Amino acid sequence: MTSSRPGKGNLSFRTFLQSESAGGIILMVTAVLAILVANSPLHLVYSSALHAYLGPLSVQHWINDALMAVFFLMVGLEIKREMTDGQLSTWPRRILPGVAALFGMAVPALIYITINRDHPEVLRGWAIPSATDIAFALGVLSLLGPRVPVSLKIFLAALAIIDDLGAVVVIALFYTSGLSVPDLIAAALVIAALLVMNRGGIRSLWPYLLLGAILWVFVFRSGVHATLAGVILALCVPIQRTPGAPEAKGAISPLHRLEQALHTPVAFIVVPIFGFANAGVSLIGVDPSIFTAPATLGVAFGLFFGKLIGVFGAVALLVIARVVDLPADATWRQVLGVSILCGIGFTMSLFIGLLAFDDPIVQEEVKIGILMGSILSGLVGYAILATSPIVPRRKAG
């Protein structure tokens, strides 16, 4: 839980960073495992299992449409909490990560579009390199220990949360098609009911989760991607604590309770399962030209160079213009390293890539581009930070 009370909020946010870091390490392991399985004698079993049907959907669709809705619910809860009483609750706190996130989304997209300007069939993937994977990036930072000040970890987490918000907006606006008006109306009625419960002071989570499941069905059928139901539900969950309740029982709001309940399963189950199901790129019999395909290069260069130029450039402009200061105890070299780590765009980039393209060949190009850009960003960012001198912490007061 992140509290607005001094001291306690910082402790809670550090707990959040630690859990994300651990989840990032698990995600790295599952991604490597998926690639190994996809290029082993088990690759046919791996592919067949993902395409097997359970009821109306394949296993992969259950993972990408239903299980990931839980991930997006978690994303929505984090966004609402940070914007309300956390690290993004005031405009001064939002300026640096907000502008850095904006530039860090725009520049990669421009690089992708520039590389693919003569290939209109893959231009739809412009948003793929715009996303930063908070778990992966914080997982790399966790390996560096005290070489990275807490202020930079908070900066990276805040930037990634705003980045996730931008990705949600992009998905809603640009990756939605074939809308069903009756289902949209039904979804709107469910949302209205959620808002009425919020306004009516209902603090029990079960009614929200029940209506959230119904909302998912209507959103899934409407043509809007079903995972957005998770974000919408999160925004409707109350963040105020129970009025008049004893401190021990009422101090934790429904939003904080749900976030606490979801954090471990999302970090250690949901995201790793998604990574294992979607990172398995098979290179068996692959034409080497796939590594130089426009979509591959657009994603890889967008992640590595785009995030570097966008994030570091935004920080430099704001600091030079004296709008903000560098994060406490951080050096320019460390900011450069963290900016490069923002090019690790695994979970959300894979997700947007699957939404952008139905062609399996282009999907493979996108996955290889994500892996190339993310691995390069992780290695170079780690190397820069690992060779940065440790700056003594400034004493408060």
C-alpha positions as CSV (number, residue, x, y, z in Angstrom):
1,M,0.0,0.0,0.0
2,T,1.2,3.5,-0.8
3,S,0.2,6.1,1.7
4,S,0.3,9.8,1.6
5,R,1.7,9.9,5.1
6,P,5.4,10.8,5.3
7,G,7.8,7.9,5.5
8,K,5.2,5.2,5.2
9,G,4.6,5.9,1.6
10,N,8.3,5.7,0.7
11,L,8.6,2.4,2.6
12,S,5.6,0.9,0.7
13,F,6.8,2.1,-2.6
14,R,10.2,0.4,-1.9
15,T,8.3,-2.8,-1.1
16,F,6.5,-2.4,-4.5
17,L,9.9,-1.9,-6.2
18,Q,11.3,-5.0,-4.6
19,S,8.3,-7.2,-5.6
20,E,8.5,-5.9,-9.2
21,S,12.2,-6.6,-9.3
22,A,11.7,-10.2,-8.1
23,G,8.9,-10.6,-10.7
24,G,11.2,-9.3,-13.4
25,I,13.8,-11.9,-12.6
26,I,11.2,-14.7,-12.8
27,L,10.0,-13.2,-16.1
28,M,13.6,-13.3,-17.5
29,V,13.8,-17.0,-16.6
30,T,10.5,-17.9,-18.2
31,A,11.3,-16.0,-21.4
32,V,14.6,-17.8,-21.8
33,L,12.8,-21.1,-21.0
34,A,10.2,-20.4,-23.7
35,I,12.9,-19.7,-26.3
36,L,14.7,-22.9,-25.4
37,V,11.5,-25.0,-25.6
38,A,10.5,-23.4,-28.9
39,N,13.9,-24.4,-30.4
40,S,14.0,-27.9,-28.9
41,P,12.3,-31.2,-29.9
42,L,9.4,-30.1,-27.7
43,H,8.5,-27.2,-30.1
44,L,5.6,-29.0,-31.6
45,V,4.2,-29.9,-28.2
46,Y,4.6,-26.2,-27.1
47,S,2.8,-24.9,-30.2
48,S,0.0,-27.5,-30.1
49,A,-0.6,-26.9,-26.4
50,L,-1.0,-23.1,-27.0
51,H,-3.4,-23.7,-29.9
52,A,-5.5,-26.3,-28.2
53,Y,-9.1,-25.2,-27.4
54,L,-10.6,-25.0,-24.0
55,G,-14.3,-24.2,-24.6
56,P,-14.7,-21.3,-27.0
57,L,-11.1,-20.1,-26.9
58,S,-7.6,-21.5,-27.4
59,V,-5.2,-21.7,-24.5
60,Q,-3.3,-18.8,-25.9
61,H,-6.4,-16.7,-26.3
62,W,-7.4,-17.5,-22.7
63,I,-4.0,-16.3,-21.6
64,N,-3.9,-13.1,-23.8
65,D,-7.5,-12.1,-23.4
66,A,-8.6,-13.3,-20.0
67,L,-5.5,-13.9,-17.8
68,M,-4.0,-10.6,-19.1
69,A,-7.2,-8.8,-18.1
70,V,-6.0,-9.5,-14.5
71,F,-2.6,-7.9,-15.4
72,F,-4.4,-4.8,-16.8
73,L,-6.5,-4.7,-13.6
74,M,-3.3,-4.5,-11.6
75,V,-1.9,-1.8,-14.0
76,G,-5.1,0.2,-13.6
77,L,-5.0,-0.1,-9.8
78,E,-1.3,1.1,-9.8
79,I,-2.1,4.0,-12.0
80,K,-5.1,5.2,-9.9
81,R,-3.2,4.8,-6.6
82,E,-0.1,6.6,-7.8
83,M,-2.2,9.4,-9.3
84,T,-4.3,9.8,-6.2
85,D,-2.0,9.4,-3.2
86,G,1.4,8.1,-4.4
87,Q,4.5,9.2,-6.3
88,L,2.4,10.9,-9.1
89,S,-0.1,12.6,-6.8
90,T,1.2,16.1,-7.5
91,W,2.1,18.0,-10.6
92,P,5.7,18.6,-9.6
93,R,6.2,14.8,-9.1
94,R,4.6,14.1,-12.5
95,I,6.6,16.5,-14.6
96,L,9.9,14.5,-14.9
97,P,8.5,11.0,-15.4
98,G,5.5,12.3,-17.3
99,V,7.5,14.2,-19.9
100,A,10.1,11.5,-20.1
101,A,7.4,8.9,-20.7
102,L,5.8,11.1,-23.4
103,F,9.1,11.5,-25.3
104,G,9.9,7.9,-24.6
105,M,6.8,6.8,-26.4
106,A,6.9,9.3,-29.3
107,V,10.5,8.9,-30.4
108,P,10.4,5.1,-30.7
109,A,7.2,5.3,-32.7
110,L,8.8,7.9,-35.0
111,I,11.9,5.7,-35.5
112,Y,9.6,2.7,-36.3
113,I,7.6,4.7,-38.8
114,T,10.7,6.1,-40.4
115,I,12.2,2.7,-41.0
116,N,8.9,1.3,-42.3
117,R,7.7,4.3,-44.3
118,D,8.0,2.2,-47.5
119,H,6.3,-0.8,-46.0
120,P,2.7,0.2,-45.3
121,E,1.8,-3.4,-44.5
122,V,3.6,-3.2,-41.2
123,L,3.1,0.5,-40.3
124,R,0.3,-0.7,-38.0
125,G,3.0,-1.8,-35.5
126,W,4.2,1.8,-34.8
127,A,3.2,1.5,-31.1
128,I,5.1,-1.7,-30.4
129,P,8.5,-0.1,-29.4
130,S,6.8,2.6,-27.3
131,A,6.3,0.4,-24.2
132,T,8.6,-0.2,-21.2
133,D,8.4,-3.4,-19.2
134,I,8.6,-2.2,-15.6
135,A,9.1,-5.7,-14.1
136,F,12.0,-6.6,-16.5
137,A,13.7,-3.2,-16.1
138,L,13.4,-3.2,-12.3
139,G,14.6,-6.8,-12.4
140,V,17.8,-5.6,-14.0
141,L,18.2,-2.8,-11.6
142,S,17.8,-5.2,-8.7
143,L,21.0,-7.0,-9.8
144,L,22.9,-3.7,-9.3
145,G,22.1,-3.2,-5.6
146,P,23.3,0.1,-4.2
147,R,24.9,1.2,-7.5
148,V,21.5,2.7,-8.4
149,P,19.9,5.2,-6.0
150,V,16.3,4.6,-4.9
151,S,15.3,7.9,-6.5
152,L,16.2,6.5,-10.0
153,K,14.2,3.3,-9.3
154,I,11.2,5.4,-8.3
155,F,11.7,7.5,-11.4
156,L,11.8,4.4,-13.6
157,A,8.7,2.9,-11.9
158,A,6.7,6.2,-12.2
159,L,7.8,6.5,-15.9
160,A,6.7,2.9,-16.6
161,I,3.3,3.5,-14.9
162,I,2.6,6.5,-17.1
163,D,3.9,4.6,-20.0
164,D,1.4,1.8,-19.3
165,L,-1.4,4.4,-19.1
166,G,-0.3,5.7,-22.6
167,A,-0.3,2.1,-23.9
168,V,-3.8,1.5,-22.6
169,V,-5.0,4.7,-24.4
170,V,-3.2,3.6,-27.6
171,I,-4.8,0.1,-27.5
172,A,-8.2,1.6,-27.0
173,L,-7.9,4.2,-29.8
174,F,-5.9,2.3,-32.4
175,Y,-6.3,-1.4,-31.9
176,T,-10.0,-1.7,-31.7
177,S,-12.1,-2.9,-34.7
178,G,-15.5,-4.4,-35.6
179,L,-17.4,-2.7,-32.8
180,S,-20.7,-4.2,-31.6
181,V,-23.0,-1.4,-30.4
182,P,-25.3,-3.6,-28.3
183,D,-22.4,-5.0,-26.4
184,L,-20.9,-1.6,-25.9
185,I,-24.2,-0.4,-24.5
186,A,-24.3,-3.4,-22.2
187,A,-20.7,-2.7,-21.1
188,A,-21.6,1.0,-20.4
189,L,-24.5,-0.1,-18.2
190,V,-22.2,-2.3,-16.2
191,I,-19.7,0.6,-15.8
192,A,-22.6,2.8,-14.6
193,A,-23.5,0.2,-12.0
194,L,-19.9,0.1,-10.8
195,L,-19.8,3.9,-10.5
196,V,-23.1,3.8,-8.6
197,M,-21.6,1.3,-6.1
198,N,-18.6,3.5,-5.8
199,R,-20.6,6.6,-5.1
200,G,-22.9,4.6,-2.8
201,G,-20.1,3.8,-0.5
202,I,-19.9,0.0,-1.1
203,R,-16.5,-1.1,0.1
204,S,-16.8,-4.9,-0.3
205,L,-14.7,-6.1,-3.2
206,W,-16.9,-9.0,-4.3
207,P,-19.6,-7.0,-6.0
208,Y,-17.0,-5.1,-8.0
209,L,-15.2,-8.3,-9.1
210,L,-18.5,-10.0,-10.0
211,L,-19.6,-7.0,-12.2
212,G,-16.0,-6.9,-13.5
213,A,-16.3,-10.4,-14.8
214,I,-19.6,-9.5,-16.5
215,L,-17.9,-6.4,-17.9
216,W,-15.1,-8.5,-19.4
217,V,-17.7,-10.6,-21.3
218,F,-19.4,-7.6,-22.9
219,V,-16.1,-5.9,-23.7
220,F,-14.7,-9.1,-25.2
221,R,-17.8,-9.3,-27.5
222,S,-17.8,-5.6,-28.3
223,G,-14.7,-5.5,-30.4
224,V,-12.7,-3.5,-27.9
225,H,-9.9,-5.6,-26.5
226,A,-11.1,-7.5,-23.5
227,T,-8.1,-6.6,-21.3
228,L,-9.3,-3.0,-21.1
229,A,-12.1,-4.2,-18.9
230,G,-9.5,-4.7,-16.2
231,V,-8.4,-1.1,-16.4
232,I,-12.0,0.2,-16.4
233,L,-12.8,-2.0,-13.3
234,A,-9.7,-0.7,-11.5
235,L,-10.7,2.9,-12.0
236,C,-14.1,2.1,-10.4
237,V,-12.8,0.5,-7.3
238,P,-12.9,2.9,-4.3
239,I,-9.6,4.2,-3.0
240,Q,-11.1,5.9,0.1
241,R,-10.9,3.9,3.3
242,T,-14.1,2.9,5.1
243,P,-15.5,6.0,6.8
244,G,-15.6,5.7,10.6
245,A,-14.1,2.2,10.6
246,P,-11.5,1.2,13.3
247,E,-7.9,1.9,12.2
248,A,-7.0,-1.7,12.0
249,K,-9.9,-2.6,9.8
250,G,-10.7,0.5,7.9
251,A,-7.3,2.1,7.1
252,I,-6.8,0.0,4.0
253,S,-9.1,1.0,1.1
254,P,-10.7,-1.5,-1.2
255,L,-8.3,-0.5,-4.0
256,H,-5.2,-1.1,-1.7
257,R,-6.7,-4.5,-0.5
258,L,-7.2,-5.7,-4.1
259,E,-3.8,-4.4,-5.2
260,Q,-2.1,-6.2,-2.3
261,A,-4.0,-9.4,-3.1
262,L,-3.1,-9.3,-6.8
263,H,0.5,-8.2,-6.7
264,T,2.1,-11.6,-6.0
265,P,0.0,-13.7,-8.4
266,V,0.3,-11.1,-11.2
267,A,4.1,-10.8,-10.8
268,F,4.9,-14.5,-10.2
269,I,2.1,-16.3,-12.2
270,V,0.2,-14.1,-14.7
271,V,3.1,-12.2,-16.3
272,P,5.4,-15.3,-16.4
273,I,2.7,-17.4,-18.0
274,F,2.1,-14.7,-20.6
275,G,5.9,-14.4,-21.2
276,F,6.2,-18.2,-21.6
277,A,3.3,-18.4,-24.0
278,N,4.4,-15.6,-26.2
279,A,8.2,-15.3,-26.1
280,G,8.8,-18.7,-27.7
281,V,10.3,-17.7,-31.0
282,S,11.3,-20.7,-33.0
283,L,14.4,-20.2,-35.2
284,I,14.2,-23.7,-36.6
285,G,14.4,-23.3,-40.4
286,V,14.0,-19.5,-40.2
287,D,15.4,-17.4,-43.1
288,P,18.2,-15.2,-41.7
289,S,16.6,-12.3,-43.6
290,I,14.0,-12.1,-40.7
291,F,16.7,-10.4,-38.6
292,T,16.9,-7.5,-41.1
293,A,13.2,-7.3,-41.9
294,P,11.7,-3.8,-41.7
295,A,9.4,-4.7,-38.8
296,T,12.2,-6.4,-36.9
297,L,14.6,-3.4,-37.3
298,G,11.8,-0.9,-36.6
299,V,11.0,-2.5,-33.3
300,A,14.6,-3.2,-32.2
301,F,15.9,0.2,-33.1
302,G,12.8,1.9,-31.7
303,L,13.3,0.2,-28.4
304,F,17.0,0.8,-28.0
305,F,17.6,4.1,-29.7
306,G,14.1,5.5,-29.4
307,K,13.9,5.1,-25.6
308,L,17.5,6.3,-25.2
309,I,16.9,9.5,-27.2
310,G,13.4,10.1,-25.9
311,V,13.8,9.5,-22.2
312,F,17.4,10.8,-21.7
313,G,16.7,13.8,-24.1
314,A,13.5,14.7,-22.1
315,V,15.4,14.6,-18.8
316,A,18.3,16.7,-20.2
317,L,16.0,19.3,-21.6
318,L,14.0,19.7,-18.3
319,V,17.2,19.8,-16.1
320,I,19.1,22.2,-18.4
321,A,16.0,24.5,-18.6
322,R,15.9,24.3,-14.7
323,V,12.3,23.0,-14.7
324,V,13.4,20.1,-12.5
325,D,16.5,18.7,-10.8
326,L,18.1,15.4,-11.4
327,P,16.8,12.6,-9.2
328,A,18.5,12.7,-5.8
329,D,21.9,11.2,-5.5
330,A,21.9,10.3,-9.3
331,T,24.5,11.2,-11.9
332,W,24.1,11.8,-15.6
333,R,25.8,8.5,-16.3
334,Q,23.2,6.7,-14.1
335,V,20.3,8.6,-15.8
336,L,21.8,7.5,-19.2
337,G,21.9,3.8,-18.0
338,V,18.3,3.9,-16.7
339,S,17.1,5.6,-19.9
340,I,18.6,2.7,-21.9
341,L,16.9,0.2,-19.6
342,C,13.6,1.8,-20.6
343,G,14.2,0.0,-24.0
344,I,13.3,-3.3,-22.4
345,G,9.8,-3.5,-23.8
346,F,8.8,-7.1,-23.2
347,T,5.3,-7.7,-21.9
348,M,3.4,-4.7,-23.2
349,S,5.3,-4.7,-26.5
350,L,4.5,-8.4,-27.1
351,F,0.9,-7.7,-26.3
352,I,0.6,-4.7,-28.7
353,G,2.4,-6.8,-31.4
354,L,-0.2,-9.5,-31.1
355,L,-3.0,-6.9,-31.5
356,A,-1.3,-5.2,-34.4
357,F,-0.7,-8.2,-36.7
358,D,-2.5,-11.5,-37.5
359,D,0.2,-12.7,-39.9
360,P,2.3,-15.3,-38.1
361,I,5.4,-14.3,-40.1
362,V,5.1,-10.6,-39.1
363,Q,4.4,-11.7,-35.5
364,E,7.7,-13.6,-35.5
365,E,9.5,-10.6,-36.9
366,V,8.0,-8.4,-34.1
367,K,9.0,-10.9,-31.4
368,I,12.6,-11.1,-32.7
369,G,12.7,-7.3,-32.8
370,I,11.4,-7.1,-29.2
371,L,14.0,-9.6,-28.0
372,M,16.9,-7.9,-29.9
373,G,16.0,-4.5,-28.7
374,S,15.2,-5.6,-25.1
375,I,18.4,-7.7,-24.7
376,L,20.6,-5.0,-26.2
377,S,19.0,-2.4,-23.9
378,G,19.3,-4.6,-20.9
379,L,23.0,-5.5,-21.5
380,V,24.1,-1.9,-22.4
381,G,22.1,-0.3,-19.6
382,Y,23.4,-2.8,-17.1
383,A,27.0,-2.3,-18.2
384,I,26.7,1.5,-17.9
385,L,25.2,1.3,-14.4
386,A,27.5,-1.4,-13.2
387,T,30.6,0.7,-14.1
388,S,29.1,3.9,-12.6
389,P,30.7,5.1,-9.3
390,I,28.5,4.9,-6.2
391,V,27.5,8.4,-5.2
392,P,27.3,8.9,-1.4
393,R,23.8,9.7,-0.3
394,R,23.1,13.3,0.6
395,K,22.1,13.8,4.2
396,A,18.6,15.2,4.7
397,G,18.4,18.6,6.1
